Amino acid sequence: MAKKSGLEAPESIGHAALIGRDFELRVRLLELKPAASCIRLDPLLGGRNPWGRADFSLRPTHSMGQISCLELGKRVETSGGIRASLAGRYASALFDLAREQRQIESVSASLASLAQAIADSKDLAELIQSPLVSRKEAGNALNAIAPGLSLDPLTVNFLGVLARNGRKSQLMPVIRAFRRLAADHRGEETAEVVTARPLNDDQLERLRQQLRARAGRDVTIEASVDPAILGGLVVKLGSQQIDSSIRTKLNRLASAMKG
């Protein structure tokens, strides 16, 4: 009987497992703070990684088979933009893999379904936010809802990593950051729109056309509902914020009456 080597052949791991391990490695790197020096990883040659393991059996030609100091520096840069936040770094890791696998649209659709499920289910929203739910329980719960939402394998792997790392509370910020990355990839601007009640499709389309004229390019709308604004809407487009909510108008009126 042949003795097992310390490295498992990539063919025996399976495509989904490779994606999962690749994504987890990326996320761990992205959670590191930039350092004066970096460790070159070459898993197939048994190079030690920062976590004391040498079991990342990826092909040398795989995108994460070797990571140079320059690449690591680019990935953990925190000077600004989406990658400056923890959720942004997770979203960036997911987006990079989705782009390489040509799965941006399928992952976007899965995340949209997941976001809608969280909005529709109070229990799911509480599970995401509750610190009382263990990592294992969170992982099992997220894995259980995946088939019903028709989530793609890459998104399922992402949810597993997020749960194991104790970052499930970052799920919605990650989804929002991924949407911005995907919009930018398509050459679109992202507008965050808050209304007191959900907008229907016609209202969203009219608003999208108005914002497109203002931005000078296509606009992706991230719509959310906040009854506290009473009516109207609040729009954040790039560095601009347009607040035409009834709450703000009433506050201005109250200030004017005092003055």
N, C-alpha and C positions, 0 to 999 in steps of 0.2 A: 504493500500500500504506500503510495507516494506521500511523503511528508509535506504538510502544508507550509507554504512560505508565509512570511509576515505580511505579504502584500496580496490583496485579492485582485484578480484580473478584472478590468473594467467591464468586460462582457458579462461576467457573472453577477455584477452588481445590479445591472438593469438601468435603463435610461432614467426612470423616475427617481431612483435612489441616487444616481449621479447628480441630478439636478438638486435634490434635497441637500446633499452633502456640500455641493458647490455653494448653494445659497447660504447655508449655515456658516461656512468658512468666510464668505464675504461679509456677512453680518458681524461676525466676531472681529474681523479686521476693522470694520467701520466703527465699532464701539470703542476701539482703542484711541487714545489721544495721540496726536502726532509726536513722534520722538526724535531725538537727535540722530539716532541710528535705527536701522531696521534689519529684520532677519529675513534672509532670502529663503523662501520655501521651495523645496523640490521634493514633493512627497514620494515620487516613485524611486528616488535615490535614497530615501530614508532620512531626509533632512528633518531636523527637529523643528517643531513649530512653537509659537509662544505659549501653547497650552500643554506642552510636554507630551504630545502625541505625534506619532508618525504614521497614522493610519489613513491619511487622505490619499487613496489610491486612484488618482486621476491621471489621464494620459498627459504626457509632456506637452502635446499640442493643444490640450484643452485650455480654455481661456484663463483658468485659475491654476494651471499646472505649475507655473512659476510666477512669482510676483516680485517685481523689481522695486527698489526703494522709491524710484520716481513714481511708479504706478500707485504704490501704497500712499505716498504723500498726496497724490491727487485725490485718492478715494477718501481720505480722512480729513481733507481740508475743511476747516470750520470758519473761514473768514467771512462767510455770508451766504445768502441764498438758501435754497432748500436743504442742502447738506449740512447747514449749520445746526439744525435741530436733530434730536434723536430720531424722531419719526421720519424726518427727511432722509436720514442715512439709511433707515430700513427701506423706505420707499425707493431710494436710489439703487440699493442692492437688488430689489425686486425688479425694478425697471431695467437695469442693465441685463439681467438674465432674460427678461421677457424680450428685450430687443435682440439679443443674441439668438434666442430660440424662435424669433419672429412670431411672438405670441402677445404683442402689446395689446391688440384689440381683444383677444380672448381673455386676457387677464383684466383688462379694463371692464369688460362685460361682467366678469365674475365679481370684481370688487363692487360694481354698481349693484348687482343682485344682493351682495352681502350687506352693503350700506342700507339698502331698502329693507332688508329683513330686520336689521337692527332698529330702524326707524319704526317698523310695524310691530315689533315684539318687545314689550317691556321687559320680559324675562331675559331675553337675549341681551338687551342693553345693560341690564343689571349684572348679568354674568360677566360681560366685558369689563365693567367698571369695578366690580366688587373685589376687595383685597382678601376676602374670606375664601374665595374659590382657589383651590390649589392649582399648580401648573399642570399636573396630570389631569385633573378634572376638567380644566379649561380646554386642554388639548383634545380630550375625549369628546367633549361637547361640540367643539368646532368641527371635529372630524365627522361627527354624527350628522350634522346639518349639511355637510358638503354635497352629498348626492341629491338631496331635495332641491338645492339651489343650483345644481348643475355646474358646480365650480370646476375649473380646469385643474389639472394635476399640479401645475406650478403654483397656483394660488393655494391649493391644499397644503403643499409643502411649506409655503410661506406661513400659513396659519399655525402649522405645527412648530416651526422654529420660534415664532412669536410667543406661543404659549410656553414652550420649554424655557425660553429666556426670561419669562416673567414680565413680558412686555405687552400683554393683551390689552391693557388700558390705552396703548398707543395705536390701536387698530384704526379708529376713525381719523386721527391725524395722519396716519400713514396713507390711508385711502385718499384723503384730500391732496396730500403731497404727490402721490402717484398720478392723480388726475392732472395736476399742473405740469408734471414732467411729460406726460403723454400729450397734453395740449401743445406744449412747447415743441415737442418732437414733430407734431403735425403743422407747426407754424401758426398756431392759434394763441390767442390771449385767453386768460382765465378770469372770469368775473365771479366773485362771491356775492350772491344775492340773498337777502333775508327778507321774508315777508311774514305778515301776521297769519295768513292762510296760504295753503298750497296754490301755486299757479297752475292753470291748465295748459295744455299743449299750445293752444293759440296764443295765450298770453306770453308763454316762454319764447315762442318764435318771434313775436313782435318785439319783445325786449331784446332778444338776440340781434335782431336787425338794427335796432337803435344803437346798441353797444358796438356792433360791428362798424357802423358809420363813425362812431366816436373814436374807436381804436384804430381804424384803418386796416383791420384784418379780421379774419374769422374769430369768433369768441365762443368759448366753452363756458357754460353757466353751471356753477355749483350752487344749487338752490337749497335753502334750509328754511325752517319755519320757527318763528319766535313770537308767540301771541303777545308778549310784553310790549312789542312796538305798536300795538293797537291797530295799525293800518298803514298803508303806504308801503315803502320798501327802502332798504339800505343796500347800496351797491358799492363794492370795493373792486375797482378795476386798476390793476397795477398799483401805482402809488396814489391814485385818486380814490376818494371816498365820497359818495353822493348819498346824503341822508335826507330822504323826503318822508320819513315816518311820521305818523300822527303824534307819537310820543315826543319826538324832538320838537315838532311844531307847538305842542302844548307847553313844553318846557320853556320855549322861547317866548311864548305869549305870557306865561306866568312871570318870567323875568322882566318883560317889558312893563307889565302892570305894576310890579314892585318899584321899578325905577322911575 
